[in-house]
Amino acid sequence: PGAIVICQLGDRIGLVQSYRMVGERLLPRAGSQYIQRLQAEGLWKKLVESLGQWKWECPRGLVHVPPGELDVDEFVVNAAKLEALEEAGFRIADATLVGRVNVNPTFFAHPQWVVHATIESMGEATPEDLEIIGKAKLFSFEEIVAMIDSGELDDGLTLAGLGLCALKGVTNLNR
């Protein structure tokens, strides 16, 4: 199981920058022929070289499950606490399961859990060796909407987590 953590402090949401291998389409009008045209036009190297951007997202991750019996709810909440602390330096409390999302059932057979939590304190992130983590920051509702509108915030897990928290009424953001 994995945790998607919506961390809140007052009327602000905490996000972290992660470096992700994403980018814009090289052939925006290629439609369903995109892959064939990349191949035919010899653009694979250019595509790979164009990938890589800092993206804002909520802390999240998959953690190792210890062998034996497992209380999934407790495990996911503990994973949320660990991910928020490691990736963003957020020490969280009042972590509660909000629901779950199947982010991409084509590639991932199991859902990820959305956890809403209150930020108790903010410190330094201590990411794992293979994570490229930037700064953490608190954002207002208006800033998040502006980031979504501009395309700066387009991470599907974060958007799903924010949406689920809003639908369930657990976020108290000023609108």
Salt bridges, closest charged atoms under 4 A:
GLU41 OE2 - ARG37 NE 2.87
GLU49 OE2 - LYS45 NZ 3.67
GLU57 OE2 - ARG20 NH2 2.49
GLU57 OE1 - ARG60 NH2 3.25
GLU143 OE1 - ARG12 NH2 3.31
ASP154 OD1 - LYS55 NZ 3.06
ASP155 OD2 - ARG60 NH1 2.78
